[in-house]
Amino acid sequence: MPRIRIDAVLVQAVIAGALSFAHLHDLAEAAGQDGWKAWAYPISVDLLLVAAWRRMRTTADNRAAWAWFIIALAASLGANVATAGLLDLNDVPAWLRILVAGWPALAFLGGTLLVHAPTAAPEDDPKPAPVPAPPVAPATEPAADVTVERAPEPAPELPAASSGEPAPPPAPAVTVPPALLDHAQKLSDSHQATTGDRIDSATLRARLGVPAPLADAITAQLA
């Protein structure tokens, strides 16, 4: 079980608050505010003090907070001094009755201004420089799904026998489907418009996903 530690400053604050609360109550009651109204005056003064103090803590240069803090502090100190025998509580002057009667409206105005006043942004902080947007790469036309159908390869004709070694068989002709040729033409035009150069066989092969002989045949037929 944690031990309770008595703080001397906290005890002193409780005593001072209780005495100030009682003095404000006695002064309000002497000024004609009886019953629960006399008890509400000390609460109003203390709340205005707290609101002004919080505003002073959050904003370094705030003259309004200082002004309302001084007004609330003067009301609290004035009640403490007035009830110390310097004022006849049985015959309160008329100006003091007017001040006590007008205090609720004054406290409400001060609390509203303190709570709802906008917080000014510091002027010394430089505005952050805008971050440039990353460069956008030129949009490339996505390659369509193309099914490559290879034409059946004709059987090579054997050359006539000669006295020397037989000649190697000729390479089979590669037939390019018209749809694939049209799509390759679009890719070539897009590549040339983007880079300024004609598309080569290796790039066309990577874009279409076709074998090297078919890519070479398509490149040879492009305009």
Contacts in CASP RR format, 6 or more apart in sequence:
PFRMAT RR
TARGET T0000
AUTHOR 0000-0000-0000
METHOD contacts of the structure
MODEL  1
MPRIRIDAVLVQAVIAGALSFAHLHDLAEAAGQDGWKAWAYPISVDLLLV
AAWRRMRTTADNRAAWAWFIIALAASLGANVATAGLLDLNDVPAWLRILV
AGWPALAFLGGTLLVHAPTAAPEDDPKPAPVPAPPVAPATEPAADVTVER
APEPAPELPAASSGEPAPPPAPAVTVPPALLDHAQKLSDSHQATTGDRID
SATLRARLGVPAPLADAITAQLA
17 46 0 8 1.000
19 80 0 8 1.000
20 42 0 8 1.000
20 46 0 8 1.000
20 76 0 8 1.000
20 79 0 8 1.000
20 80 0 8 1.000
21 42 0 8 1.000
21 46 0 8 1.000
22 42 0 8 1.000
23 79 0 8 1.000
23 80 0 8 1.000
23 82 0 8 1.000
23 83 0 8 1.000
24 41 0 8 1.000
24 42 0 8 1.000
24 45 0 8 1.000
24 75 0 8 1.000
24 76 0 8 1.000
24 79 0 8 1.000
25 38 0 8 1.000
25 39 0 8 1.000
25 41 0 8 1.000
25 42 0 8 1.000
26 79 0 8 1.000
26 83 0 8 1.000
26 89 0 8 1.000
27 41 0 8 1.000
27 78 0 8 1.000
27 79 0 8 1.000
27 82 0 8 1.000
27 83 0 8 1.000
27 89 0 8 1.000
27 100 0 8 1.000
28 37 0 8 1.000
28 38 0 8 1.000
28 41 0 8 1.000
28 42 0 8 1.000
28 100 0 8 1.000
29 35 0 8 1.000
29 38 0 8 1.000
30 89 0 8 1.000
30 90 0 8 1.000
30 92 0 8 1.000
31 92 0 8 1.000
31 96 0 8 1.000
31 97 0 8 1.000
31 100 0 8 1.000
31 101 0 8 1.000
32 92 0 8 1.000
32 97 0 8 1.000
32 100 0 8 1.000
33 41 0 8 1.000
33 100 0 8 1.000
33 101 0 8 1.000
40 104 0 8 1.000
41 100 0 8 1.000
41 103 0 8 1.000
44 103 0 8 1.000
44 104 0 8 1.000
44 107 0 8 1.000
45 72 0 8 1.000
45 75 0 8 1.000
45 76 0 8 1.000
45 79 0 8 1.000
45 103 0 8 1.000
45 107 0 8 1.000
46 72 0 8 1.000
46 76 0 8 1.000
47 107 0 8 1.000
47 111 0 8 1.000
48 68 0 8 1.000
48 71 0 8 1.000
48 72 0 8 1.000
48 107 0 8 1.000
48 110 0 8 1.000
48 111 0 8 1.000
49 69 0 8 1.000
49 72 0 8 1.000
49 73 0 8 1.000
49 76 0 8 1.000
51 68 0 8 1.000
51 110 0 8 1.000
51 111 0 8 1.000
51 114 0 8 1.000
51 115 0 8 1.000
52 65 0 8 1.000
52 66 0 8 1.000
52 68 0 8 1.000
52 69 0 8 1.000
52 72 0 8 1.000
52 114 0 8 1.000
53 69 0 8 1.000
54 114 0 8 1.000
55 62 0 8 1.000
55 64 0 8 1.000
55 65 0 8 1.000
55 68 0 8 1.000
55 114 0 8 1.000
55 117 0 8 1.000
56 62 0 8 1.000
56 65 0 8 1.000
56 66 0 8 1.000
56 69 0 8 1.000
58 119 0 8 1.000
59 65 0 8 1.000
59 119 0 8 1.000
59 120 0 8 1.000
62 117 0 8 1.000
64 113 0 8 1.000
64 114 0 8 1.000
64 117 0 8 1.000
65 114 0 8 1.000
68 110 0 8 1.000
68 111 0 8 1.000
68 113 0 8 1.000
68 114 0 8 1.000
71 106 0 8 1.000
72 107 0 8 1.000
75 103 0 8 1.000
82 96 0 8 1.000
83 89 0 8 1.000
87 96 0 8 1.000
138 194 0 8 1.000
140 190 0 8 1.000
140 194 0 8 1.000
141 186 0 8 1.000
141 187 0 8 1.000
141 190 0 8 1.000
143 183 0 8 1.000
143 187 0 8 1.000
143 207 0 8 1.000
143 208 0 8 1.000
144 183 0 8 1.000
146 179 0 8 1.000
146 180 0 8 1.000
146 183 0 8 1.000
146 208 0 8 1.000
148 177 0 8 1.000
148 180 0 8 1.000
148 210 0 8 1.000
148 214 0 8 1.000
149 177 0 8 1.000
150 174 0 8 1.000
150 175 0 8 1.000
150 214 0 8 1.000
151 175 0 8 1.000
153 172 0 8 1.000
154 172 0 8 1.000
156 169 0 8 1.000
156 170 0 8 1.000
156 172 0 8 1.000
159 166 0 8 1.000
159 167 0 8 1.000
174 213 0 8 1.000
174 214 0 8 1.000
174 216 0 8 1.000
174 217 0 8 1.000
176 214 0 8 1.000
176 217 0 8 1.000
176 218 0 8 1.000
176 221 0 8 1.000
180 208 0 8 1.000
180 210 0 8 1.000
180 218 0 8 1.000
181 218 0 8 1.000
181 221 0 8 1.000
181 222 0 8 1.000
183 208 0 8 1.000
184 204 0 8 1.000
184 208 0 8 1.000
184 218 0 8 1.000
184 222 0 8 1.000
185 222 0 8 1.000
185 223 0 8 1.000
187 199 0 8 1.000
187 204 0 8 1.000
187 207 0 8 1.000
187 208 0 8 1.000
188 198 0 8 1.000
188 199 0 8 1.000
188 204 0 8 1.000
188 222 0 8 1.000
191 197 0 8 1.000
191 198 0 8 1.000
191 199 0 8 1.000
191 203 0 8 1.000
192 198 0 8 1.000
192 199 0 8 1.000
198 222 0 8 1.000
199 207 0 8 1.000
199 219 0 8 1.000
199 222 0 8 1.000
200 219 0 8 1.000
201 212 0 8 1.000
201 215 0 8 1.000
201 216 0 8 1.000
201 219 0 8 1.000
202 215 0 8 1.000
204 215 0 8 1.000
204 218 0 8 1.000
204 219 0 8 1.000
205 211 0 8 1.000
205 212 0 8 1.000
205 215 0 8 1.000
208 215 0 8 1.000
208 218 0 8 1.000
210 218 0 8 1.000
END
